[in-house]
C-alpha cells in the first residue's frame, strides 16, 4: 500500500471502528497496512473495547476454550526445578549475557536519547519522551506537550491546531484548542473552491465573535 497522510476523516473512522473491530478489518476499510493501523491507534490513544476483548474476534481464550490445552501444565504437575534458587548456565555464559539496558548492533546505531526531536512525514515536530515500549509511545507531538504545559491536559474530543497552519511554528500563541468536529470542518474547507472556502471561513469568524460577545454579556 502507498503511504498517505492521515486525514481528520481517517482519524474519525479510526475512533469509530478500532475499539470494536479487528485491526485487519480497519486496515481494509482505510486501505492501509495492519502495522499502520496499530501505530495510528497508539498515537490516538485508542484501545479495544471490553465487548471486543471478550468476544471470539479478539483471539483471546474464552471460558471453556480448550485451545492449547494439550500443551499446558496439568493440575498437580511438579516442575523439574522445584525448590531450586534460580537457574545458572554453565561455562562462560554469565560473562556473555546481555545486561539490563544493553543495546548492541543496529539498535545501538539507531538509538536516540530522550529529548531528541524529529520531523514527521506530515511535518509535525515530535520529541522522544521515554525509552519504554511500545515504540510508538516513545515519541510525543511537541505542540501537544507545550499546550499541556501551559493549559493542562487536552480534553477528550479536542485537538490542538496551528492558527497560521505552520506545523513547526511552536509558539504557544500560535496554538489553538478546538473540537474534533471543528477540525474536520476546517479540513473539509480546504477541498472547496477558493471563493466558497473564504465565505465559510468568514462565517466561522462571525459565529465565534457572536458567541464571544454573548458570553461576555452573560458575565456582565
PyMOL commands that set and color helices and strands:
alter all, ss='L'
color gray80, all
select helices_A, chain A and resi 8-20+23-30+34-43+50-53+56-58+69-71+93-96+105-110+135-138+142-151+172-174+180-189+194-219
alter helices_A, ss='H'
color red, helices_A
select strands_A, chain A and resi 117-119+125-128+139-141+158-162+175-179
alter strands_A, ss='S'
color yellow, strands_A
deselect
rebuild
show_as cartoon
